[in-house]
Amino acid sequence: MLTAIIVGAGHRALAYAHLAEVQPEKLKIVGIADPLPERRKYTRERFGFGEDMCFETAQELAAKGKLADVIINGTMDDQHVDTTIPLLEAGYDVLLEKPFAIHARELAALDEAVKRTGRKVMICHVLRYAPFYVEIKKRLLAGEIGKIMDIQTAEHVSYHHFTMGYVRGKWNNQKECGASSLLAKCCHDIDLITWFMSGIQPEEVDSMGGLKYFTPENAPEGAGEYCLLDCPLVDKCDYSARRMHLDHPTRWTAYVWPQQAYCKELDSDEVREKALKDPSHPYAKCVFKCNNDQPDRQGVVISFANGAVATHNMVGNTARPMRKVHIIGTEGEIEGCFDDNKFVVRHRDLRPGCEYTEEVVDIGNMGDTTGAKGGHGGGDLRLVMDFVEFVEGGKPSISCTQLTDSINGHMIVFAADYALQQKRRIDLAEYFEASKK
Ligand SMILES: NC(=O)c1ccc[n+]([C@@H]2O[C@H](COP(=O)([O-])OP(=O)(O)OC[C@H]3O[C@@H](n4cnc5c(N)ncnc54)[C@H](O)[C@@H]3O)[C@@H](O)[C@H]2O)c1
């Protein structure tokens, strides 16, 4: 059994820590570092450890030396590197949320610290653990579709998810949160592409897109500034804070009503309505008049050293949330939709009257051991189980995302955002060298 300390007790770190409740023989939570007193209290009571194991920051914890086997680091994107390096130096192995860095210099600093300290860092690329993607990866490794020629992925971020996180929410402004919508949302998808490519080096990256819809010019005529304060469309507009967040109080709770999980008395309709009537509440404002700068659409093209090409499209504001994947190889193809939990494997069929064969792989029908359950299609807890196994010296699984496995994916995202800004194609090797200076 490993002992773990939570650093940054937001909903993500607590989701991973849940393994200690369902498999207490594998993991025990023995401490917390978080500046918020209510989060320290909640976590201490939930997992049952003493005040002496509560710290205000990662840095304060690191200064105490090593008090447990591992750290679960669920701080925000722009804090991952600053909080992790002192913990590695104190001797901890770390399960670290994505994106593990917000720019190339940070990425290099963390990579250097991991090499210098010899500690293990695993990145929470939870989708690598979702049975849907694991099964696709197994088919690729078995050579079922030959050599990959082309990968097409897409993430359709729904109207309520996109506006919650990237128009009104805590990732709505890159200058403030440090991460682009592509980095925060799609570092998973780009990671999947590099994972499918099994270490083949990406060479060039290009990207187009931008923020075109959630802007003041597109506000409906007569719209106010704050939905519940001065907007006549509050009961009609699809993005109205009332319709999005009061009529659906349990959707996106961890983001819109983060304190509710820690203080149950805040979980009431009256508290929520009052909050949205306060102009300083992040969800009070009209979606067309927020201080947002995140692209609401972005396409990325990547070329690899073996000639393969990959494309990824992110679009916010879709009716249905969806991730799609289509991989075309020299011998066949795989196409599927994560949200349907099904993919097909196609092969050429030269028999008279035929064109191709199609095997339908229904992950939902594969039984309990493979069936997708829990957060991220079953990926969340599987990832923590693999981390425990990995730290205890087990053989890394096919999904294992050590820091080194995540570097290409993050570099592609940084280069894609740079390509978008510069309006030109980026040579990754040159970009990587330049970013070290
Ligand atoms: N893997 C995924 O699929 C996935 C999904 C959603 C979010 N995330 C990522 O998870 C991370 C956490 O998101 P969240 O919504 O749970 O965040 P959150 O803001 O709810 O939690 C972060 C916590 O870190 C604490 N903190 C701040 N400074 C600290 C310090 N110096 N030392 C210790 N703690 C400190 C904050 O007080 C807060 O409680 C983000 O990086 C986010 O991008 C990942």
PDBQT file of the ligand as one rigid body, heavy atoms in Angstrom, charges set to zero:
ROOT
HETATM    1  N1  LIG A 501      -7.209  14.996 -16.405  1.00  0.00    +0.000 N 
HETATM    2  C1  LIG A 501      -8.328  15.612 -16.768  1.00  0.00    +0.000 C 
HETATM    3  O1  LIG A 501      -9.051  15.139 -17.603  1.00  0.00    +0.000 OA
HETATM    4  C2  LIG A 501      -8.701  16.926 -16.137  1.00  0.00    +0.000 A 
HETATM    5  C3  LIG A 501     -10.031  17.370 -16.162  1.00  0.00    +0.000 A 
HETATM    6  C4  LIG A 501     -10.316  18.601 -15.575  1.00  0.00    +0.000 A 
HETATM    7  C5  LIG A 501      -9.309  19.376 -15.023  1.00  0.00    +0.000 A 
HETATM    8  N2  LIG A 501      -8.016  18.915 -15.050  1.00  0.00    +0.000 N 
HETATM    9  C6  LIG A 501      -6.904  19.687 -14.485  1.00  0.00    +0.000 C 
HETATM   10  O2  LIG A 501      -6.891  19.436 -13.090  1.00  0.00    +0.000 OA
HETATM   11  C7  LIG A 501      -6.252  20.539 -12.428  1.00  0.00    +0.000 C 
HETATM   12  C8  LIG A 501      -7.050  20.928 -11.213  1.00  0.00    +0.000 C 
HETATM   13  O3  LIG A 501      -8.338  21.373 -11.576  1.00  0.00    +0.000 OA
HETATM   14  P1  LIG A 501      -9.447  21.642 -10.455  1.00  0.00    +0.000 P 
HETATM   15  O4  LIG A 501     -10.632  22.157 -11.160  1.00  0.00    +0.000 OA
HETATM   16  O5  LIG A 501      -9.573  20.438  -9.585  1.00  0.00    +0.000 OA
HETATM   17  O6  LIG A 501      -8.707  22.836  -9.677  1.00  0.00    +0.000 OA
HETATM   18  P2  LIG A 501      -9.120  23.641  -8.351  1.00  0.00    +0.000 P 
HETATM   19  O7  LIG A 501      -8.845  25.078  -8.613  1.00  0.00    +0.000 OA
HETATM   20  O8  LIG A 501     -10.482  23.247  -7.885  1.00  0.00    +0.000 OA
HETATM   21  O9  LIG A 501      -8.076  23.081  -7.306  1.00  0.00    +0.000 OA
HETATM   22  C9  LIG A 501      -6.768  23.520  -7.230  1.00  0.00    +0.000 C 
HETATM   23  C10 LIG A 501      -6.404  23.599  -5.768  1.00  0.00    +0.000 C 
HETATM   24  O10 LIG A 501      -5.017  23.925  -5.646  1.00  0.00    +0.000 OA
HETATM   25  C11 LIG A 501      -4.894  24.723  -4.479  1.00  0.00    +0.000 C 
HETATM   26  N3  LIG A 501      -3.579  25.401  -4.493  1.00  0.00    +0.000 N 
HETATM   27  C12 LIG A 501      -3.266  26.612  -5.015  1.00  0.00    +0.000 A 
HETATM   28  N4  LIG A 501      -1.961  26.894  -4.797  1.00  0.00    +0.000 NA
HETATM   29  C13 LIG A 501      -1.444  25.839  -4.135  1.00  0.00    +0.000 A 
HETATM   30  C14 LIG A 501      -0.137  25.545  -3.607  1.00  0.00    +0.000 A 
HETATM   31  N5  LIG A 501       0.888  26.384  -3.775  1.00  0.00    +0.000 N 
HETATM   32  N6  LIG A 501       0.040  24.370  -2.955  1.00  0.00    +0.000 NA
HETATM   33  C15 LIG A 501      -0.993  23.522  -2.804  1.00  0.00    +0.000 A 
HETATM   34  N7  LIG A 501      -2.234  23.735  -3.271  1.00  0.00    +0.000 NA
HETATM   35  C16 LIG A 501      -2.463  24.892  -3.935  1.00  0.00    +0.000 A 
HETATM   36  C17 LIG A 501      -6.101  25.637  -4.550  1.00  0.00    +0.000 C 
HETATM   37  O11 LIG A 501      -6.400  26.242  -3.297  1.00  0.00    +0.000 OA
HETATM   38  C18 LIG A 501      -7.181  24.663  -4.993  1.00  0.00    +0.000 C 
HETATM   39  O12 LIG A 501      -7.850  24.064  -3.899  1.00  0.00    +0.000 OA
HETATM   40  C19 LIG A 501      -6.110  21.635 -13.484  1.00  0.00    +0.000 C 
HETATM   41  O13 LIG A 501      -4.771  21.677 -13.926  1.00  0.00    +0.000 OA
HETATM   42  C20 LIG A 501      -7.018  21.176 -14.607  1.00  0.00    +0.000 C 
HETATM   43  O14 LIG A 501      -6.582  21.612 -15.889  1.00  0.00    +0.000 OA
HETATM   44  C21 LIG A 501      -7.720  17.716 -15.592  1.00  0.00    +0.000 A 
ENDROOT
TORSDOF 0
